[in-house]
């Protein structure tokens, strides 16, 4: 005959200060990883990574402490590693949804990898291995932030990068063709053009999105575009890496 189940609110039954501390460590570390992704304006950012880390930690806690009421029964076999294995398999669905192909270029691989890493960090926290979780979080920042700088030094001849150029300009002066000519003259190839007219009759303006590809200096391009009378706003953002 098995012992009676522990009370629902029993803090000693795998839901005490140690377990709450492990969830707290998972929260902090996954938030740091998500903050870095959000700073890079990636599709999976702060909330996604934080939720993945906390959920993974909680599932590990359940794996270790969630079956104490049935332990000791003759017909029950218990393998805590089975939950961890299912977490690793399930997180692949989230990572796969972040990867897409655009113009024969695969994008989203780094973000998908960080989601997978955040899952592992959360599992380590939930499994009572916070030191390993902190070490892997530190390695994440080393790889994601440090390796691009190292690559730029080792491989100076970079492949063409893709940029998104957003401009607001006054309409009615055939300004857009001249602005596009500046882009091509400076060595950028125009991949896509999208123009939206902004409401307003006193000073009609339009917003244009140019997707550019090239290796030239983007600062010089934006400065020259600003020199044209009628250009109200210029914003250049990178959209080239595999993240």
DAJO-V112575 format. One record per pair of residues at least 4 apart in sequence whose C-alpha atoms are under 7 Angstrom apart, sorted by sequence separation. I is the first residue (numbers start at 1). J is the second residue. If there is no record, write none. Layout:
i:I j:J
i:I j:J
//
This chain:
i:6 j:10
i:11 j:15
i:12 j:16
i:15 j:19
i:16 j:20
i:17 j:21
i:18 j:22
i:19 j:23
i:20 j:24
i:21 j:25
i:22 j:26
i:23 j:27
i:24 j:28
i:25 j:29
i:26 j:30
i:27 j:31
i:28 j:32
i:29 j:33
i:30 j:34
i:31 j:35
i:32 j:36
i:33 j:37
i:34 j:38
i:35 j:39
i:36 j:40
i:37 j:41
i:38 j:42
i:44 j:48
i:45 j:49
i:46 j:50
i:47 j:51
i:48 j:52
i:49 j:53
i:50 j:54
i:51 j:55
i:52 j:56
i:53 j:57
i:54 j:58
i:55 j:59
i:56 j:60
i:57 j:61
i:58 j:62
i:59 j:63
i:60 j:64
i:61 j:65
i:62 j:66
i:67 j:71
i:81 j:85
i:82 j:86
i:83 j:87
i:84 j:88
i:85 j:89
i:86 j:90
i:87 j:91
i:88 j:92
i:91 j:95
i:92 j:96
i:93 j:97
i:94 j:98
i:95 j:99
i:101 j:105
i:102 j:106
i:108 j:112
i:109 j:113
i:110 j:114
i:111 j:115
i:112 j:116
i:113 j:117
i:114 j:118
i:115 j:119
i:116 j:120
i:117 j:121
i:118 j:122
i:119 j:123
i:120 j:124
i:121 j:125
i:122 j:126
i:123 j:127
i:124 j:128
i:125 j:129
i:129 j:133
i:130 j:134
i:131 j:135
i:132 j:136
i:133 j:137
i:134 j:138
i:135 j:139
i:136 j:140
i:137 j:141
i:138 j:142
i:139 j:143
i:140 j:144
i:141 j:145
i:142 j:146
i:143 j:147
i:146 j:150
i:147 j:151
i:148 j:152
i:149 j:153
i:150 j:154
i:151 j:155
i:152 j:156
i:175 j:179
i:176 j:180
i:177 j:181
i:178 j:182
i:179 j:183
i:180 j:184
i:181 j:185
i:182 j:186
i:183 j:187
i:184 j:188
i:200 j:204
i:217 j:221
i:218 j:222
i:219 j:223
i:220 j:224
i:221 j:225
i:222 j:226
i:223 j:227
i:11 j:16
i:14 j:19
i:15 j:20
i:37 j:42
i:44 j:49
i:71 j:76
i:101 j:106
i:124 j:129
i:125 j:130
i:142 j:147
i:183 j:188
i:184 j:189
i:226 j:231
i:100 j:106
i:101 j:107
i:124 j:130
i:38 j:45
i:100 j:107
i:198 j:205
i:37 j:45
i:38 j:46
i:99 j:107
i:100 j:108
i:124 j:132
i:125 j:133
i:197 j:205
i:198 j:206
i:37 j:46
i:99 j:108
i:124 j:133
i:197 j:206
i:198 j:207
i:35 j:45
i:98 j:108
i:99 j:109
i:196 j:206
i:197 j:207
i:34 j:45
i:35 j:46
i:195 j:206
i:196 j:207
i:34 j:46
i:121 j:133
i:195 j:207
i:196 j:208
i:222 j:234
i:34 j:47
i:99 j:112
i:195 j:208
i:98 j:112
i:194 j:208
i:195 j:209
i:31 j:46
i:34 j:49
i:194 j:209
i:33 j:49
i:34 j:50
i:64 j:80
i:193 j:209
i:194 j:210
i:63 j:80
i:95 j:112
i:193 j:210
i:31 j:49
i:192 j:210
i:193 j:211
i:30 j:49
i:31 j:50
i:192 j:211
i:30 j:50
i:63 j:83
i:95 j:115
i:190 j:210
i:191 j:211
i:95 j:116
i:190 j:211
i:191 j:212
i:190 j:212
i:191 j:213
i:27 j:50
i:30 j:53
i:189 j:212
i:190 j:213
i:60 j:84
i:188 j:212
i:189 j:213
i:91 j:116
i:188 j:213
i:189 j:214
i:27 j:53
i:188 j:214
i:26 j:53
i:27 j:54
i:187 j:214
i:26 j:54
i:187 j:216
i:186 j:216
i:23 j:54
i:26 j:57
i:171 j:204
i:23 j:57
i:170 j:204
i:171 j:205
i:23 j:58
i:170 j:205
i:171 j:206
i:169 j:205
i:170 j:206
i:168 j:205
i:169 j:206
i:168 j:206
i:169 j:207
i:183 j:221
i:168 j:207
i:167 j:207
i:168 j:208
i:167 j:208
i:166 j:208
i:167 j:209
i:166 j:209
i:165 j:209
i:166 j:210
i:164 j:209
i:165 j:210
i:164 j:210
i:165 j:211
i:179 j:225
i:164 j:211
i:163 j:211
i:164 j:212
i:162 j:211
i:163 j:212
i:162 j:212
i:163 j:213
i:14 j:65
i:162 j:213
i:161 j:213
i:162 j:214
i:160 j:213
i:161 j:214
i:160 j:214
i:161 j:215
i:160 j:215
i:170 j:230
i:169 j:230
i:170 j:231
i:169 j:231
i:6 j:69
i:56 j:119
i:60 j:123
i:168 j:231
i:169 j:232
i:5 j:69
i:168 j:232
i:53 j:118
i:57 j:122
i:61 j:126
i:168 j:233
i:49 j:115
i:52 j:118
i:53 j:119
i:56 j:122
i:57 j:123
i:60 j:126
i:61 j:127
i:167 j:233
i:168 j:234
i:44 j:111
i:52 j:119
i:56 j:123
i:60 j:127
i:167 j:234
i:53 j:121
i:54 j:122
i:57 j:125
i:58 j:126
i:166 j:234
i:167 j:235
i:49 j:118
i:53 j:122
i:57 j:126
i:166 j:235
i:2 j:72
i:165 j:235
i:166 j:236
i:2 j:73
i:165 j:236
i:164 j:236
i:165 j:237
i:163 j:236
i:164 j:237
i:163 j:237
i:164 j:238
i:163 j:238
i:164 j:239
i:162 j:238
i:163 j:239
i:162 j:239
i:163 j:240
i:162 j:240
i:161 j:240
i:30 j:118
i:26 j:121
i:26 j:122
i:26 j:125
i:25 j:125
i:23 j:125
i:22 j:125
i:23 j:126
i:22 j:126
i:29 j:134
i:22 j:128
i:29 j:137
i:110 j:242
i:111 j:243
i:109 j:242
i:110 j:243
i:108 j:242
i:109 j:243
i:107 j:242
i:108 j:243
i:106 j:242
i:107 j:243
//
